[in-house]
Amino acid sequence: MTDRPKIIFIVGPTGSGKSDVAIKLSEKLNPAIQSEIVSCDSMLVYKEPAILVAKPGPADLSAVAHHMVGVVSVENSYSVYQYYRTATELIGGLVARQVMPIVCGGTGLYVKALVYGLAEGPTKDESVRAKLYAESETVGGQALLEKLRAVDPKTAETLFPNDIKRVVRALEVYMLTGIPMSDRQPNAAGLAKEFELRLFGIRYNRETLYGRINQRTEKMFEDGAIEEAERLLKSALSQTAKKIIGLEEIKRYLDGAQTLDEAKE
């Protein structure tokens, strides 16, 4: 047993119903245990999109207090480090007010950062980053990953060739500091060191989950996903906002490069 404050995590894949579970849990706990939801989704941080990112509706947002939803414009990049610093401070504030945080989301990197922490003071150099991105377009993700493996095999082992952003980040850290990212991480301290974490994962069999995703995709298009994408594509989207699922697919449809059914698929 422990007297440490508790934090609940509800995680799972796209379409698994995490948000609904978090809201119902919070309503069930209140008022005996006051609770509020902290989003752990890398795309819900953006203000403008709603349909493509499955943002909670006005009724849900008013029923239970939500945090880390709609906090930055799509024209601004938003990193896991920014999320980690803001969310951990926010969670600490909730606990200080005797409010139980319910962390809800499916962005694994964000969950991992909250639980285990991130190394402090990340070095950043846009020129180095730009060169690495340009190199990835020339030689491909696998070659860039092998380049990382030569200097930081531990980090490389956790990444895939299509994780260009993270591969670039790891190479950037090494190139600027001479220290592999894997050697920096042990100094980090996440929520697990201070709080009692209860992690719950929602899991469906593949057939059922894909059926739920198909239904949600159809509803997104019915609700105006194409119109929302058109509005977003007119903005000066940041590199991170460009990764909103559906944007590239709908752009190809609008450009006549594929059919609507292909975009949905």
KOLDREN-9328 format. One line per 2 residues: number of its first residue (from 1); their letters; for each residue x, y, z of N, C-alpha, C. Coordinates in nm, 4 decimals, m for minus. Example, Ala and Ser with C-alpha at 12.3 -4.5 7.8 and 13.67 -1.06 7.14 Angstrom:
BEGIN
1) AS) 1.3190,m0.5690,0.7800,1.2300,m0.4500,0.7800,1.3200,m0.3300,0.7800  1.2850,m0.2250,0.7080,1.3670,m0.1060,0.7140,1.2900,0.0030,0.7870
! end
This chain:
BEGIN
1) MT) 0.0842,m0.1200,0.0000,0.0000,0.0000,0.0000,0.0874,0.1245,0.0000  0.0359,0.2322,m0.0517,0.1107,0.3560,m0.0579,0.0181,0.4740,m0.0351
3) DR) 0.0747,0.5796,0.0236,m0.0021,0.7012,0.0468,0.0220,0.8039,m0.0626  0.0986,0.7654,m0.1635,0.1258,0.8601,m0.2718,m0.0020,0.8900,m0.3493
5) PK) m0.0178,1.0145,m0.3962,m0.1362,1.0482,m0.4769,m0.1448,0.9591,m0.6007  m0.2670,0.9265,m0.6409,m0.2874,0.8378,m0.7543,m0.3181,0.9169,m0.8815
7) II) m0.2670,0.8663,m0.9922,m0.2991,0.9196,m1.1243,m0.3429,0.8024,m1.2107  m0.4565,0.8170,m1.2774,m0.5079,0.7112,m1.3635,m0.4727,0.7417,m1.5085
9) FI) m0.4243,0.6427,m1.5797,m0.3991,0.6529,m1.7239,m0.4965,0.5608,m1.7957  m0.5622,0.6123,m1.8986,m0.6460,0.5302,m1.9860,m0.5890,0.5425,m2.1265
11) VG) m0.5341,0.4331,m2.1766,m0.4646,0.4366,m2.3050,m0.5221,0.3299,m2.3974  m0.4878,0.3415,m2.5245,m0.5352,0.2438,m2.6217,m0.5238,0.2992,m2.7622
13) PT) m0.5504,0.2157,m2.8610,m0.5367,0.2573,m3.0007,m0.6497,0.3484,m3.0460  m0.6327,0.4072,m3.1621,m0.7364,0.4894,m3.2238,m0.8671,0.4118,m3.2341
15) GS) m0.9765,0.4767,m3.1975,m1.1074,0.4153,m3.2120,m1.1473,0.3213,m3.1001  m1.0665,0.3141,m2.9941,m1.0968,0.2194,m2.8867,m1.1920,0.2763,m2.7815
17) GK) m1.2245,0.4051,m2.7925,m1.3206,0.4639,m2.6994,m1.2607,0.5164,m2.5709  m1.1332,0.5545,m2.5746,m1.0645,0.6036,m2.4548,m1.1354,0.7239,m2.3928
19) SD) m1.1711,0.8199,m2.4777,m1.2319,0.9433,m2.4272,m1.3638,0.9161,m2.3570  m1.4462,0.8298,m2.4161,m1.5750,0.7966,m2.3545,m1.5548,0.7318,m2.2182
21) VA) m1.4590,0.6416,m2.2097,m1.4311,0.5738,m2.0825,m1.3831,0.6742,m1.9783  m1.2926,0.7650,m2.0195,m1.2389,0.8639,m1.9257,m1.3492,0.9539,m1.8720
23) IK) m1.4397,0.9970,m1.9602,m1.5495,1.0844,m1.9182,m1.6433,1.0100,m1.8233  m1.6792,0.8867,m1.8576,m1.7688,0.8094,m1.7721,m1.7050,0.7799,m1.6371
25) LS) m1.5756,0.7527,m1.6380,m1.5050,0.7272,m1.5121,m1.5048,0.8514,m1.4243  m1.4753,0.9659,m1.4846,m1.4723,1.0907,m1.4079,m1.6092,1.1212,m1.3480
27) EK) m1.7142,1.1008,m1.4275,m1.8498,1.1246,m1.3779,m1.8842,1.0277,m1.2651  m1.8338,0.9050,m1.2748,m1.8593,0.8038,m1.1724,m1.7868,0.8388,m1.0419
29) LN) m1.6651,0.8888,m1.0553,m1.5849,0.9235,m0.9376,m1.6396,1.0466,m0.8652  m1.6805,1.1477,m0.9446,m1.7311,1.2707,m0.8843,m1.8684,1.2453,m0.8213
31) PA) m1.9040,1.3107,m0.7088,m1.8219,1.4087,m0.6387,m1.7359,1.3493,m0.5284  m1.7461,1.2165,m0.5049,m1.6691,1.1559,m0.3956,m1.5193,1.1816,m0.4138
33) IQ) m1.4733,1.1650,m0.5377,m1.3335,1.1956,m0.5712,m1.3359,1.2898,m0.6903  m1.2960,1.4142,m0.6677,m1.2954,1.5091,m0.7784,m1.1867,1.4697,m0.8782
35) SE) m1.2215,1.4681,m1.0061,m1.1249,1.4285,m1.1084,m1.1420,1.5149,m1.2324  m1.0340,1.5299,m1.3062,m1.0360,1.6035,m1.4317,m0.9488,1.5295,m1.5321
37) IV) m0.9770,1.5495,m1.6603,m0.9094,1.4750,m1.7661,m0.7932,1.5558,m1.8239  m0.6805,1.4894,m1.8404,m0.5629,1.5489,m1.9037,m0.5370,1.4722,m2.0328
39) SC) m0.5558,1.5375,m2.1460,m0.5355,1.4712,m2.2744,m0.3880,1.4372,m2.2948  m0.3651,1.3200,m2.3529,m0.2294,1.2770,m2.3856,m0.2265,1.2387,m2.5332
41) DS) m0.2726,1.3340,m2.6159,m0.2841,1.3123,m2.7594,m0.2109,1.4254,m2.8313  m0.1176,1.3901,m2.9163,m0.0317,1.4897,m2.9806,m0.1053,1.5793,m3.0783
43) ML) m0.2251,1.5399,m3.1228,m0.2996,1.6215,m3.2174,m0.4141,1.6997,m3.1525  m0.4588,1.6556,m3.0359,m0.5632,1.7310,m2.9660,m0.5105,1.8624,m2.9078
45) VY) m0.3790,1.8800,m2.9073,m0.3238,2.0066,m2.8565,m0.3593,2.1224,m2.9489  m0.3963,2.0930,m3.0746,m0.4202,2.1999,m3.1713,m0.5615,2.2566,m3.1600
47) KE) m0.5707,2.3884,m3.1756,m0.6964,2.4603,m3.1586,m0.7928,2.4391,m3.2747  m0.7425,2.4472,m3.3968,m0.8304,2.4576,m3.5137,m0.9021,2.3283,m3.5520
49) PA) m0.8347,2.2149,m3.5596,m0.9042,2.0938,m3.6040,m0.9945,2.0365,m3.4958  m1.1048,1.9792,m3.5370,m1.1961,1.9136,m3.4436,m1.2365,1.7767,m3.4960
51) IL) m1.2768,1.7723,m3.6233,m1.3284,1.6481,m3.6814,m1.2161,1.5473,m3.7049  m1.1094,1.5907,m3.7683,m1.0005,1.4988,m3.8040,m0.9297,1.4429,m3.6813
53) VA) m0.9278,1.5175,m3.5719,m0.8570,1.4722,m3.4515,m0.9523,1.4142,m3.3476  m1.0816,1.4051,m3.3823,m1.1838,1.3516,m3.2908,m1.1826,1.4257,m3.1573
55) KP) m1.1848,1.5574,m3.1658,m1.1833,1.6397,m3.0447,m1.3145,1.6215,m2.9678  m1.3087,1.6126,m2.8348,m1.4328,1.6021,m2.7568,m1.5256,1.7195,m2.7880
57) GP) m1.6552,1.6915,m2.7956,m1.7526,1.7952,m2.8270,m1.7807,1.8862,m2.7091  m1.8537,1.9947,m2.7318,m1.8861,2.0913,m2.6261,m1.9517,2.0271,m2.5043
59) AD) m2.0401,1.9299,m2.5273,m2.1090,1.8645,m2.4155,m2.0100,1.7892,m2.3271  m1.9152,1.7183,m2.3892,m1.8151,1.6437,m2.3125,m1.7211,1.7385,m2.2384
61) LS) m1.6819,1.8465,m2.3061,m1.5892,1.9413,m2.2455,m1.6517,2.0145,m2.1274  m1.7824,2.0321,m2.1326,m1.8504,2.1004,m2.0224,m1.8861,2.0033,m1.9100
63) AV) m1.9032,1.8746,m1.9454,m1.9378,1.7746,m1.8441,m1.8208,1.7478,m1.7498  m1.7019,1.7421,m1.8049,m1.5810,1.7164,m1.7263,m1.4709,1.8104,m1.7737
65) AH) m1.4002,1.8712,m1.6823,m1.2910,1.9616,m1.7201,m1.1829,1.8845,m1.7947  m1.1441,1.9363,m1.9122,m1.0375,1.8775,m1.9928,m0.9181,1.9731,m1.9978
67) HM) m0.7995,1.9173,m2.0000,m0.6774,1.9967,m2.0116,m0.5931,1.9456,m2.1283  m0.5076,2.0297,m2.1809,m0.4187,1.9984,m2.2929,m0.4963,1.9704,m2.4209
69) VG) m0.6120,2.0339,m2.4346,m0.6922,2.0249,m2.5560,m0.7039,2.1652,m2.6151  m0.6613,2.1824,m2.7417,m0.6726,2.3122,m2.8073,m0.5884,2.4204,m2.7435
71) VV) m0.4592,2.3933,m2.7238,m0.3730,2.4892,m2.6538,m0.2760,2.5635,m2.7468  m0.2673,2.5228,m2.8737,m0.1705,2.5850,m2.9639,m0.2255,2.5832,m3.1068
73) SV) m0.1851,2.6810,m3.1875,m0.2292,2.6886,m3.3259,m0.1559,2.5862,m3.4118  m0.2218,2.5455,m3.5210,m0.1591,2.4509,m3.6141,m0.0374,2.5128,m3.6832
75) EN) m0.0223,2.6430,m3.6723,0.0931,2.7080,m3.7340,0.2171,2.6985,m3.6454  0.2007,2.6456,m3.5253,0.3128,2.6305,m3.4326,0.3480,2.4832,m3.4162
77) SY) 0.4762,2.4518,m3.4199,0.5192,2.3158,m3.3901,0.5040,2.2916,m3.2405  0.4795,2.1673,m3.2056,0.4624,2.1337,m3.0641,0.5335,2.0020,m3.0392
79) SV) 0.6285,2.0033,m2.9488,0.7130,1.8865,m2.9258,0.6702,1.8098,m2.8014  0.7193,1.6870,m2.7907,0.6922,1.6066,m2.6726,0.7513,1.6745,m2.5491
81) YQ) 0.8614,1.7455,m2.5663,0.9230,1.8140,m2.4522,0.8317,1.9253,m2.4018  0.7722,2.0020,m2.4930,0.6791,2.1069,m2.4517,0.5594,2.0455,m2.3789
83) YY) 0.5086,1.9355,m2.4336,0.3964,1.8685,m2.3692,0.4355,1.8204,m2.2298  0.5495,1.7568,m2.2200,0.5956,1.7004,m2.0924,0.6068,1.8077,m1.9850
85) RT) 0.6683,1.9189,m2.0199,0.6856,2.0259,m1.9209,0.5518,2.0835,m1.8777  0.4643,2.1110,m1.9731,0.3349,2.1713,m1.9413,0.2448,2.0741,m1.8663
87) AT) 0.2367,1.9505,m1.9153,0.1451,1.8532,m1.8560,0.1870,1.8118,m1.7154  0.3166,1.7941,m1.6918,0.3603,1.7550,m1.5577,0.3337,1.8663,m1.4570
89) EL) 0.3531,1.9906,m1.4988,0.3232,2.1031,m1.4096,0.1731,2.1101,m1.3817  0.0947,2.0885,m1.4848,m0.0510,2.0895,m1.4716,m0.0979,1.9784,m1.3780
91) IG) m0.0460,1.8578,m1.3973,m0.0844,1.7437,m1.3146,m0.0462,1.7679,m1.1690  0.0715,1.8249,m1.1469,0.1128,1.8575,m1.0117,0.0170,1.9555,m0.9455
93) GL) m0.0309,2.0515,m1.0243,m0.1265,2.1489,m0.9727,m0.2599,2.0854,m0.9372  m0.3059,1.9916,m1.0198,m0.4312,1.9224,m0.9908,m0.4202,1.8424,m0.8611
95) VA) m0.3103,1.7700,m0.8480,m0.2900,1.6892,m0.7277,m0.2842,1.7784,m0.6040  m0.2196,1.8945,m0.6178,m0.2099,1.9873,m0.5044,m0.3478,2.0355,m0.4607
97) RQ) m0.4414,2.0399,m0.5548,m0.5800,2.0809,m0.5232,m0.6662,1.9606,m0.4878  m0.6006,1.8451,m0.4709,m0.6698,1.7199,m0.4374,m0.7687,1.6782,m0.5460
99) VM) m0.7294,1.7024,m0.6700,m0.8046,1.6579,m0.7861,m0.7286,1.5418,m0.8499  m0.7958,1.4309,m0.8749,m0.7290,1.3162,m0.9357,m0.7208,1.3344,m1.0873
101) PI) m0.6006,1.3368,m1.1441,m0.5875,1.3464,m1.2903,m0.6196,1.2122,m1.3565  m0.6991,1.2188,m1.4624,m0.7216,1.1013,m1.5475,m0.6551,1.1327,m1.6807
103) VC) m0.5381,1.0752,m1.7039,m0.4630,1.0998,m1.8265,m0.5185,1.0085,m1.9348  m0.5618,1.0666,m2.0446,m0.6299,0.9892,m2.1482,m0.5709,1.0196,m2.2852
105) GG) m0.5289,0.9160,m2.3573,m0.4769,0.9392,m2.4912,m0.4060,0.8195,m2.5487  m0.3715,0.8322,m2.6760,m0.3082,0.7196,m2.7431,m0.1725,0.7507,m2.8038
107) TG) m0.1147,0.8665,m2.7698,0.0183,0.8983,m2.8217,0.1222,0.8366,m2.7290  0.1755,0.7223,m2.7712,0.2663,0.6461,m2.6864,0.3856,0.7252,m2.6367
109) LY) 0.4420,0.8080,m2.7223,0.5593,0.8858,m2.6838,0.5255,0.9818,m2.5704  0.4065,1.0411,m2.5749,0.3634,1.1327,m2.4687,0.3403,1.0570,m2.3377
111) VK) 0.2783,0.9393,m2.3466,0.2560,0.8574,m2.2277,0.3890,0.8198,m2.1644  0.4802,0.7742,m2.2474,0.6123,0.7339,m2.1985,0.6843,0.8506,m2.1323
113) AL) 0.6732,0.9683,m2.1906,0.7384,1.0866,m2.1335,0.6822,1.1170,m1.9952  0.5500,1.1117,m1.9808,0.4900,1.1405,m1.8510,0.5309,1.0375,m1.7459
115) VY) 0.5298,0.9121,m1.7846,0.5582,0.8061,m1.6884,0.7048,0.8046,m1.6478  0.7946,0.8122,m1.7470,0.9379,0.7953,m1.7195,1.0173,0.9250,m1.7238
117) GL) 0.9604,1.0298,m1.7818,1.0305,1.1573,m1.7886,1.1109,1.1739,m1.9162  1.1635,1.2937,m1.9323,1.2504,1.3271,m2.0448,1.3748,1.3955,m1.9910
119) AE) 1.4839,1.3802,m2.0626,1.6061,1.4487,m2.0233,1.5842,1.5990,m2.0292  1.6371,1.6716,m1.9330,1.6197,1.8157,m1.9278,1.7041,1.8875,m2.0328
121) GP) 1.6599,2.0061,m2.0675,1.7373,2.0963,m2.1524,1.7745,2.0410,m2.2879  1.6808,2.0013,m2.3746,1.7174,1.9479,m2.5053,1.7820,2.0531,m2.5946
123) TK) 1.8891,2.0129,m2.6596,1.9555,2.1033,m2.7512,1.8805,2.1043,m2.8838  1.8728,2.2221,m2.9467,1.7966,2.2339,m3.0711,1.8701,2.3252,m3.1670
125) DE) 1.8801,2.2839,m3.2925,1.9440,2.3654,m3.3950,1.8704,2.3414,m3.5257  1.7963,2.4432,m3.5700,1.7128,2.4285,m3.6884,1.7935,2.3974,m3.8135
127) SV) 1.9143,2.4518,m3.8243,1.9944,2.4284,m3.9443,2.0398,2.2822,m3.9518  2.0827,2.2281,m3.8383,2.1222,2.0870,m3.8338,2.0018,1.9988,m3.8644
129) RA) 1.8891,2.0335,m3.8075,1.7663,1.9563,m3.8276,1.7251,1.9574,m3.9749  1.7340,2.0752,m4.0372,1.6955,2.0874,m4.1782,1.7849,2.0004,m4.2667
131) KL) 1.9143,1.9982,m4.2366,2.0076,1.9163,m4.3143,1.9748,1.7674,m4.3012  1.9383,1.7271,m4.1803,1.9059,1.5864,m4.1577,1.7770,1.5471,m4.2294
133) YA) 1.6786,1.6362,m4.2279,1.5544,1.6081,m4.3006,1.5822,1.5978,m4.4512  1.6669,1.6879,m4.5017,1.7019,1.6844,m4.6436,1.7758,1.5550,m4.6770
135) ES) 1.8621,1.5119,m4.5869,1.9362,1.3874,m4.6068,1.8409,1.2681,m4.6098  1.7377,1.2721,m4.5230,1.6420,1.1612,m4.5189,1.5672,1.1485,m4.6507
137) ET) 1.5404,1.2613,m4.7150,1.4699,1.2584,m4.8432,1.5588,1.2038,m4.9544  1.6894,1.2186,m4.9364,1.7846,1.1722,m5.0379,1.8181,1.0246,m5.0216
139) VG) 1.8518,0.9849,m4.8985,1.9000,0.8481,m4.8757,1.7930,0.7547,m4.8195  1.6849,0.8122,m4.7638,1.5784,0.7298,m4.7080,1.5906,0.7095,m4.5580
141) GQ) 1.4796,0.6681,m4.4987,1.4727,0.6516,m4.3537,1.5630,0.5430,m4.3000  1.5778,0.4313,m4.3736,1.6602,0.3208,m4.3262,1.8063,0.3620,m4.3151
143) AL) 1.8549,0.4343,m4.4155,1.9949,0.4785,m4.4118,2.0180,0.5752,m4.2967  1.9204,0.6620,m4.2715,1.9344,0.7575,m4.1611,1.9333,0.6842,m4.0271
145) LE) 1.8507,0.5811,m4.0178,1.8467,0.5021,m3.8948,1.9783,0.4302,m3.8714  2.0394,0.3807,m3.9785,2.1698,0.3143,m3.9658,2.2769,0.4139,m3.9223
147) KL) 2.2643,0.5366,m3.9685,2.3580,0.6420,m3.9258,2.3464,0.6647,m3.7759  2.2220,0.6627,m3.7263,2.1995,0.6774,m3.5826,2.2532,0.5567,m3.5070
149) RA) 2.2330,0.4375,m3.5654,2.2773,0.3151,m3.4989,2.4281,0.3155,m3.4738  2.5009,0.3817,m3.5603,2.6469,0.3860,m3.5461,2.6919,0.4677,m3.4257
151) VD) 2.6082,0.5648,m3.3832,2.6493,0.6521,m3.2720,2.5634,0.6333,m3.1472  2.4425,0.5777,m3.1663,2.3527,0.5588,m3.0523,2.2672,0.4344,m3.0759
153) PK) 2.3283,0.3164,m3.0649,2.2571,0.1924,m3.0960,2.1356,0.1667,m3.0064  2.1407,0.2109,m2.8817,2.0284,0.1878,m2.7900,1.9031,0.2609,m2.8370
155) TA) 1.9202,0.3871,m2.8739,1.8050,0.4637,m2.9225,1.7586,0.4097,m3.0564  1.8529,0.3767,m3.1450,1.8181,0.3253,m3.2779,1.7346,0.1983,m3.2671
157) ET) 1.7613,0.1186,m3.1655,1.6908,m0.0085,m3.1482,1.5426,0.0133,m3.1178  1.5086,0.1299,m3.0661,1.3689,0.1575,m3.0290,1.2907,0.2264,m3.1401
159) LF) 1.3568,0.2581,m3.2523,1.2929,0.3346,m3.3596,1.2786,0.2527,m3.4872  1.1976,0.3051,m3.5788,1.1756,0.2421,m3.7078,1.2158,0.3400,m3.8184
161) PN) 1.2436,0.2886,m3.9389,1.2879,0.3769,m4.0483,1.1899,0.4891,m4.0812  1.0600,0.4660,m4.0570,0.9629,0.5720,m4.0882,0.9437,0.6714,m3.9746
163) DI) 1.0124,0.6501,m3.8619,1.0090,0.7464,m3.7512,1.1104,0.8581,m3.7773  1.0964,0.9222,m3.8926,1.1973,1.0196,m3.9347,1.2175,1.1291,m3.8295
165) KR) 1.1083,1.1804,m3.7765,1.1173,1.2897,m3.6793,1.2025,1.2495,m3.5590  1.1807,1.1294,m3.5069,1.2543,1.0866,m3.3871,1.3983,1.0485,m3.4199
167) VV) 1.4183,0.9903,m3.5387,1.5548,0.9584,m3.5799,1.6349,1.0868,m3.5959  1.5741,1.1858,m3.6607,1.6402,1.3160,m3.6781,1.6709,1.3780,m3.5435
169) RA) 1.5756,1.3714,m3.4507,1.5956,1.4304,m3.3188,1.7128,1.3659,m3.2468  1.7200,1.2324,m3.2525,1.8283,1.1616,m3.1839,1.9644,1.1956,m3.2449
171) LE) 1.9691,1.2044,m3.3777,2.0947,1.2419,m3.4441,2.1329,1.3854,m3.4104  2.0336,1.4726,m3.4059,2.0576,1.6129,m3.3735,2.1215,1.6262,m3.2345
173) VY) 2.0663,1.5538,m3.1375,2.1197,1.5587,m3.0008,2.2653,1.5148,m2.9988  2.2935,1.4050,m3.0696,2.4314,1.3556,m3.0699,2.5254,1.4519,m3.1418
175) ML) 2.4819,1.5043,m3.2551,2.5683,1.5931,m3.3339,2.6009,1.7227,m3.2588  2.5071,1.7685,m3.1766,2.5271,1.8955,m3.1065,2.5950,1.8800,m2.9708
177) TG) 2.5800,1.7640,m2.9089,2.6346,1.7468,m2.7740,2.7449,1.6423,m2.7653  2.7499,1.5512,m2.8643,2.8462,1.4426,m2.8574,2.8029,1.3336,m2.7609
179) IP) 2.6815,1.3484,m2.7046,2.6297,1.2519,m2.6071,2.5069,1.1833,m2.6665  2.5053,1.0511,m2.6738,2.3870,0.9814,m2.7260,2.2637,1.0118,m2.6418
181) MS) 2.1495,1.0193,m2.7057,2.0257,1.0455,m2.6335,2.0011,0.9404,m2.5268  2.0392,0.8162,m2.5531,2.0182,0.7083,m2.4560,2.0979,0.7300,m2.3280
183) DR) 2.2077,0.8052,m2.3356,2.2869,0.8351,m2.2162,2.2289,0.9514,m2.1371  2.1431,1.0318,m2.2016,2.0815,1.1449,m2.1330,1.9567,1.1025,m2.0565
185) QP) 1.8846,1.0040,m2.1103,1.7546,0.9661,m2.0548,1.7568,0.9232,m1.9078  1.8605,0.8477,m1.8609,1.8568,0.8022,m1.7217,1.8461,0.9144,m1.6185
187) NA) 1.8814,1.0380,m1.6566,1.8736,1.1490,m1.5631,1.7314,1.2038,m1.5496  1.6404,1.1556,m1.6316,1.5046,1.2071,m1.6302,1.4244,1.1468,m1.5156
189) AG) 1.3256,1.2204,m1.4697,1.2380,1.1730,m1.3632,1.0943,1.1983,m1.4035  1.0177,1.0915,m1.4193,0.8787,1.1061,m1.4597,0.7840,1.0991,m1.3419
191) LA) 0.6545,1.0926,m1.3726,0.5516,1.0898,m1.2690,0.5610,0.9650,m1.1818  0.6148,0.8565,m1.2384,0.6214,0.7300,m1.1645,0.7053,0.7407,m1.0375
193) KE) 0.7954,0.8362,m1.0322,0.8813,0.8495,m0.9142,0.8128,0.9241,m0.8004  0.7066,0.9948,m0.8325,0.6416,1.0787,m0.7318,0.4992,1.0351,m0.6996
195) FE) 0.4324,0.9721,m0.7961,0.2921,0.9365,m0.7788,0.2699,0.7875,m0.7987  0.1563,0.7397,m0.7522,0.1165,0.6024,m0.7792,0.0345,0.6029,m0.9073
197) LR) 0.0851,0.5387,m1.0107,0.0194,0.5394,m1.1408,m0.0600,0.4113,m1.1605  m0.1836,0.4260,m1.2074,m0.2667,0.3114,m1.2418,m0.2951,0.3201,m1.3914
199) LF) m0.2361,0.2306,m1.4692,m0.2501,0.2345,m1.6142,m0.3487,0.1284,m1.6617  m0.4474,0.1719,m1.7394,m0.5481,0.0809,m1.7939,m0.5466,0.0930,m1.9461
201) GI) m0.5338,m0.0199,m2.0130,m0.5314,m0.0203,m2.1589,m0.6591,m0.0820,m2.2148  m0.7166,m0.0187,m2.3154,m0.8357,m0.0718,m2.3813,m0.7907,m0.1521,m2.5031
203) RY) m0.8398,m0.2735,m2.5119,m0.7964,m0.3597,m2.6223,m0.9153,m0.4322,m2.6840  m0.9199,m0.4313,m2.8167,m1.0184,m0.5061,m2.8930,m0.9446,m0.6038,m2.9844
205) NR) m1.0140,m0.7072,m3.0305,m0.9514,m0.7872,m3.1351,m0.9469,m0.7021,m3.2626  m0.8585,m0.7386,m3.3515,m0.8305,m0.6558,m3.4690,m0.9559,m0.6301,m3.5539
207) ET) m1.0368,m0.7341,m3.5749,m1.1552,m0.7194,m3.6591,m1.2538,m0.6181,m3.6003  m1.2766,m0.6273,m3.4699,m1.3700,m0.5347,m3.4045,m1.3159,m0.3927,m3.4068
209) LY) m1.1870,m0.3780,m3.3773,m1.1266,m0.2445,m3.3752,m1.1335,m0.1792,m3.5132  m1.1005,m0.2563,m3.6173,m1.1050,m0.1999,m3.7522,m1.2471,m0.1604,m3.7913
211) GR) m1.3463,m0.2387,m3.7433,m1.4846,m0.2031,m3.7690,m1.5211,m0.0712,m3.7039  m1.4737,m0.0495,m3.5819,m1.4997,0.0775,m3.5116,m1.4327,0.1944,m3.5837
213) IN) m1.3099,0.1698,m3.6320,m1.2373,0.2749,m3.7034,m1.3079,0.3099,m3.8345  m1.3571,0.2083,m3.9049,m1.4299,0.2334,m4.0297,m1.5542,0.3174,m4.0049
215) QR) m1.6276,0.2846,m3.8988,m1.7477,0.3612,m3.8651,m1.7118,0.5058,m3.8318  m1.6048,0.5231,m3.7560,m1.5650,0.6581,m3.7173,m1.5197,0.7380,m3.8389
217) TE) m1.4498,0.6724,m3.9293,m1.4038,0.7413,m4.0501,m1.5221,0.7902,m4.1332  m1.6218,0.7050,m4.1508,m1.7409,0.7452,m4.2264,m1.8090,0.8644,m4.1600
219) KM) m1.8199,0.8623,m4.0280,m1.8845,0.9726,m3.9572,m1.8043,1.1017,m3.9707  m1.6718,1.0900,m3.9698,m1.5873,1.2080,m3.9864,m1.6156,1.2768,m4.1199
221) FE) m1.6289,1.1969,m4.2248,m1.6566,1.2545,m4.3563,m1.7974,1.3135,m4.3614  m1.8917,1.2463,m4.2957,m2.0282,1.2987,m4.2893,m2.0324,1.4319,m4.2145
223) DG) m1.9471,1.4457,m4.1134,m1.9467,1.5665,m4.0297,m1.8696,1.6828,m4.0922  m1.7995,1.6575,m4.2057,m1.7311,1.7664,m4.2738,m1.5799,1.7608,m4.2707
225) AI) m1.5222,1.6407,m4.2720,m1.3763,1.6261,m4.2690,m1.3095,1.6942,m4.3885  m1.3734,1.6857,m4.5066,m1.3139,1.7458,m4.6257,m1.3075,1.8974,m4.6119
227) EE) m1.4154,1.9568,m4.5664,m1.4186,2.1030,m4.5502,m1.3186,2.1481,m4.4437  m1.3080,2.0713,m4.3361,m1.2116,2.1070,m4.2322,m1.0688,2.0978,m4.2852
229) AE) m1.0411,1.9929,m4.3613,m0.9078,1.9765,m4.4189,m0.8747,2.0917,m4.5144  m0.9725,2.1341,m4.5933,m0.9502,2.2462,m4.6856,m0.9112,2.3713,m4.6091
231) RL) m0.9789,2.3973,m4.4971,m0.9462,2.5149,m4.4164,m0.8058,2.5034,m4.3584  m0.7724,2.3856,m4.3085,m0.6410,2.3659,m4.2476,m0.5292,2.3793,m4.3500
233) LK) m0.5525,2.3266,m4.4701,m0.4491,2.3291,m4.5740,m0.4189,2.4705,m4.6232  m0.5077,2.5635,m4.5940,m0.4831,2.7040,m4.6294,m0.3945,2.7736,m4.5269
235) SA) m0.3710,2.7089,m4.4132,m0.2870,2.7655,m4.3078,m0.1408,2.7316,m4.3326  m0.0533,2.8054,m4.2668,0.0899,2.7760,m4.2725,0.1187,2.6681,m4.1686
237) LS) 0.0854,2.5454,m4.2025,0.0936,2.4355,m4.1067,0.2371,2.4088,m4.0619  0.2534,2.3855,m3.9317,0.3838,2.3475,m3.8785,0.4153,2.2041,m3.9182
239) QT) 0.5395,2.1636,m3.8986,0.5798,2.0273,m3.9335,0.5014,1.9238,m3.8534  0.4724,1.9541,m3.7280,0.3984,1.8569,m3.6471,0.2507,1.8541,m3.6851
241) AK) 0.1919,1.9695,m3.7148,0.0500,1.9731,m3.7522,0.0253,1.9040,m3.8856  0.1243,1.9019,m3.9729,0.1094,1.8351,m4.1024,0.0853,1.6851,m4.0869
243) KI) 0.1146,1.6320,m3.9675,0.1006,1.4885,m3.9446,m0.0397,1.4497,m3.8967  m0.1312,1.5475,m3.8927,m0.2698,1.5147,m3.8581,m0.3221,1.4125,m3.9586
245) IG) m0.3662,1.2978,m3.9088,m0.4112,1.1911,m3.9982,m0.5348,1.2356,m4.0749  m0.5300,1.2188,m4.2053,m0.6398,1.2587,m4.2913,m0.6060,1.3762,m4.3800
247) LE) m0.5164,1.4629,m4.3338,m0.4824,1.5811,m4.4124,m0.4222,1.5444,m4.5475  m0.3197,1.4622,m4.5461,m0.2500,1.4268,m4.6697,m0.3412,1.3463,m4.7614
249) EI) m0.4214,1.2581,m4.7020,m0.5104,1.1737,m4.7815,m0.6182,1.2570,m4.8504  m0.6755,1.3520,m4.7749,m0.7793,1.4376,m4.8333,m0.7183,1.5333,m4.9353
251) KR) m0.5957,1.5782,m4.9115,m0.5281,1.6652,m5.0089,m0.5108,1.5923,m5.1416  m0.4732,1.4645,m5.1356,m0.4572,1.3883,m5.2591,m0.5919,1.3736,m5.3302
253) YL) m0.6990,1.3590,m5.2532,m0.8329,1.3521,m5.3132,m0.8682,1.4858,m5.3787  m0.8426,1.5956,m5.3087,m0.8744,1.7275,m5.3631,m0.7912,1.7587,m5.4876
255) DG) m0.6698,1.7047,m5.4922,m0.5812,1.7265,m5.6074,m0.6134,1.6327,m5.7232  m0.7091,1.5420,m5.7016,m0.7461,1.4481,m5.8067,m0.6524,1.3299,m5.8200
257) AQ) m0.5662,1.3103,m5.7195,m0.4690,1.2016,m5.7269,m0.5271,1.0689,m5.6809  m0.6401,1.0725,m5.6118,m0.7054,0.9492,m5.5704,m0.8544,0.9761,m5.5501
259) TL) m0.9313,0.8683,m5.5427,m1.0756,0.8813,m5.5247,m1.1093,0.9052,m5.3776  m1.2340,0.9399,m5.3521,m1.2787,0.9610,m5.2149,m1.2693,0.8314,m5.1349
261) DE) m1.3086,0.7209,m5.1968,m1.3011,0.5913,m5.1280,m1.1563,0.5562,m5.0936  m1.0640,0.5881,m5.1824,m0.9222,0.5625,m5.1562,m0.8733,0.6493,m5.0411
263) AK) m0.9194,0.7726,m5.0357,m0.8805,0.8612,m4.9257,m0.9310,0.8059,m4.7932  m1.0546,0.7596,m4.7929,m1.1123,0.7033,m4.6701,m1.0350,0.5795,m4.6263
265) E) m1.0018,0.4940,m4.7205,m0.9299,0.3720,m4.6900,m0.7928,0.4019,m4.6303
! end
